[in-house]
Amino acid sequence: MASSVLAGLTLLVIGESHMSFPDSLMNPLYDNLTQQGAQVHAIGACGANPADWVTPKLKLDCGATRDPGEKIKVMSRGTLDTQPIKDVIAKDKPDLVVLIMGDTMASYKTTPFPKVWAYQSVTALTKQIADSGKKCVWVGPAWGKANGSNTNENQYGKNQVRTQLVASTLANMVAPCTYIDSTKFSKPGEWITSDGQHFTIAGYKSWAAAIGKSLGELPADAVKGANP
């Protein structure tokens, strides 16, 4: 098997609620990237928009962290704050920053989609990463589907039209980050969810494998910057 482009690199992976509980994206993605030879620090922050990693949001409802070589640490309500990404980068010194964001900012129950606000939020974050000299990859939202047996089967209002809109919008606003379109990884409704947005562990394993494969196949100049 050919060596992964991620081998020997340090990765900072930041996500939303999808990475904030035990049977979430956090563990299978962390394990996938570690198996490719990367050192990984992962953070899941429920309800945090991109701009919250520029101007901190305090006392999040939920979240989780996983340090290199450690198990997932699930944070209780009100014990996790976001931090300016420049400070996290200064501490971790990653080669690559991976952002898995889209569902929170999608504002599924808001019409129309707040595109100007989204642009301001996204570019505030990408500018701070670019100023650090680090490379970044932005992973957009995947399709959702309610399982039909839960009374909260679509409590977030996630729908295919808005998901596609957010995915295509992000593709055009995350530069200089490389964009990974998660809607390419499955068919709408293929991955079952518990609430319309959060997948079962089977879906998270599939998503993790697809993200890991995409990251591992990126060109070397997309994952490691010139600056130390």
C-alpha positions in Angstrom: 0.0 0.0 0.0 1.3 3.4 -1.0 2.3 5.8 1.8 -0.4 8.4 2.6 0.4 12.1 2.0 -0.7 12.6 5.6 2.1 10.3 7.0 4.2 12.2 9.5 2.0 15.3 9.6 0.2 16.9 12.5 -3.5 17.6 12.0 -5.9 19.9 13.8 -9.4 18.7 13.1 -12.3 21.0 14.2 -16.0 20.0 13.8 -19.5 20.6 15.1 -21.8 18.3 17.0 -21.0 15.6 14.5 -17.7 15.2 16.5 -19.1 15.7 19.9 -20.3 12.4 21.3 -18.9 8.8 21.6 -20.6 7.2 18.5 -20.0 10.3 16.3 -17.6 11.1 13.5 -14.8 11.8 16.0 -13.5 8.3 16.7 -13.7 6.7 13.3 -12.1 9.8 11.6 -9.4 10.1 14.3 -8.6 6.4 13.9 -8.5 6.6 10.1 -6.2 9.6 10.0 -4.0 8.1 12.7 -3.7 4.9 10.7 -2.5 7.0 7.8 0.4 8.1 10.0 -0.9 11.5 11.1 -0.8 12.9 14.6 -4.3 14.2 15.3 -5.8 16.7 17.7 -9.6 16.8 17.2 -12.2 19.1 18.7 -16.0 18.9 18.4 -18.0 22.0 19.4 -21.7 21.9 19.3 -23.5 24.9 17.7 -20.3 26.7 16.9 -20.2 28.7 13.6 -16.9 29.4 11.8 -16.7 32.9 13.3 -16.8 31.4 16.8 -13.3 30.2 16.1 -12.2 33.8 15.6 -14.2 35.4 18.4 -14.7 32.8 21.1 -18.1 31.4 22.0 -18.3 30.5 25.7 -20.0 27.6 27.6 -21.1 25.5 24.7 -24.0 23.0 25.1 -21.8 20.1 24.3 -18.5 19.1 22.8 -15.6 16.7 22.8 -11.9 16.6 22.4 -9.4 13.9 21.5 -5.7 14.5 22.0 -2.9 12.6 20.2 -2.7 9.1 21.5 -5.7 9.6 23.9 -9.3 8.5 24.1 -12.2 10.8 23.3 -13.1 13.2 26.2 -16.8 14.2 26.1 -17.4 17.6 27.7 -20.3 18.3 29.9 -22.6 21.3 29.2 -21.0 24.6 29.8 -17.4 23.3 30.1 -16.1 23.9 26.6 -15.4 27.3 25.0 -14.1 27.9 21.4 -10.8 29.7 21.1 -9.3 31.9 18.4 -8.0 29.5 15.7 -4.7 31.4 15.7 -4.2 30.5 19.3 -5.0 26.8 18.8 -2.7 26.8 15.8 0.1 28.4 17.8 -0.3 25.8 20.5 -0.7 22.7 18.3 1.6 23.8 15.4 -0.3 21.6 12.9 0.8 21.1 9.3 -2.9 21.0 8.3 -6.1 22.4 9.7 -9.3 20.4 8.8 -12.6 22.1 9.3 -15.8 19.9 9.2 -18.5 22.6 9.2 -21.7 23.4 7.4 -24.7 22.1 9.2 -24.7 24.7 12.0 -24.3 27.6 9.6 -26.9 26.1 7.2 -29.6 27.6 9.4 -32.0 25.0 7.9 -35.1 26.6 9.5 -34.2 30.1 8.3 -35.4 31.4 4.9 -33.7 32.5 2.9 -30.2 31.2 3.6 -28.2 34.0 5.2 -25.4 34.0 2.6 -23.8 37.3 3.5 -23.5 36.3 7.1 -22.1 32.9 6.1 -19.5 34.5 3.9 -18.4 36.9 6.7 -18.2 34.0 9.1 -16.3 31.7 6.8 -13.8 34.2 5.5 -13.1 35.5 9.0 -11.9 32.0 9.9 -10.1 31.2 6.7 -8.2 34.6 6.8 -6.9 33.8 10.3 -5.7 30.4 9.2 -4.1 31.8 6.0 -2.3 34.5 8.1 -0.8 31.6 10.2 0.8 30.2 7.1 -1.0 26.8 7.5 -2.8 24.8 4.9 -6.5 24.0 5.4 -9.2 21.7 4.1 -12.9 22.4 4.5 -15.3 19.5 4.6 -18.9 20.4 3.8 -22.1 18.9 5.0 -23.4 15.5 4.0 -26.9 14.5 3.1 -29.3 13.7 6.0 -32.3 11.4 6.5 -34.7 10.8 9.3 -35.2 7.2 10.3 -38.9 7.6 10.7 -39.1 6.0 14.1 -38.1 9.0 16.2 -40.5 11.7 17.3 -37.7 14.2 16.7 -37.0 12.7 13.3 -36.1 16.0 11.7 -35.9 18.5 14.6 -33.2 20.6 12.8 -35.2 21.0 9.6 -32.4 19.6 7.4 -33.5 19.1 3.8 -31.8 18.2 0.5 -32.4 21.6 -1.2 -30.7 23.6 1.6 -27.9 21.0 2.0 -27.1 21.2 -1.7 -27.2 25.1 -1.5 -24.8 25.2 1.4 -22.4 22.6 -0.1 -22.2 24.6 -3.4 -22.0 27.9 -1.6 -19.1 26.8 0.6 -17.2 25.4 -2.4 -17.0 29.0 -3.7 -16.1 30.8 -0.4 -13.6 28.6 1.6 -10.5 29.5 -0.5 -7.6 29.3 0.2 -8.8 26.1 1.9 -9.3 23.0 -0.3 -12.9 22.1 -0.4 -14.2 18.5 0.1 -17.9 18.1 -0.9 -19.5 15.4 1.3 -22.6 15.3 -0.8 -20.4 13.3 -3.3 -19.9 10.5 -0.8 -23.5 9.1 -0.7 -26.9 9.4 -2.2 -29.5 11.6 -0.5 -31.0 9.5 2.4 -28.4 6.7 2.1 -26.9 7.3 5.5 -29.6 6.9 8.2 -29.9 9.5 11.0 -31.5 9.7 14.4 -32.9 13.2 14.0 -32.5 14.2 10.4 -29.0 15.5 10.8 -26.9 13.3 13.1 -26.0 9.9 11.7 -26.0 6.5 13.3 -22.5 5.1 13.9 -22.7 3.2 10.5 -23.1 6.6 8.7 -20.3 8.2 10.7 -18.0 5.3 9.8 -18.8 5.7 6.1 -18.3 9.5 6.3 -15.0 9.1 8.2 -13.7 6.6 5.6 -14.7 8.9 2.7 -13.1 12.0 4.4 -10.0 10.1 5.2 -9.6 8.8 1.7 -10.1 12.3 0.2 -7.5 13.8 2.6 -5.0 11.0 1.9 -5.3 11.5 -1.8 -4.7 15.3 -1.8 -1.5 16.6 -3.4 1.3 17.2 -1.0 1.2 21.0 -1.6 -2.4 21.1 -0.4 -1.6 19.6 3.1 1.6 21.2 4.1 2.6 24.8 4.0 5.9 26.4 3.5 5.9 28.0 7.0 7.0 25.9 10.0 
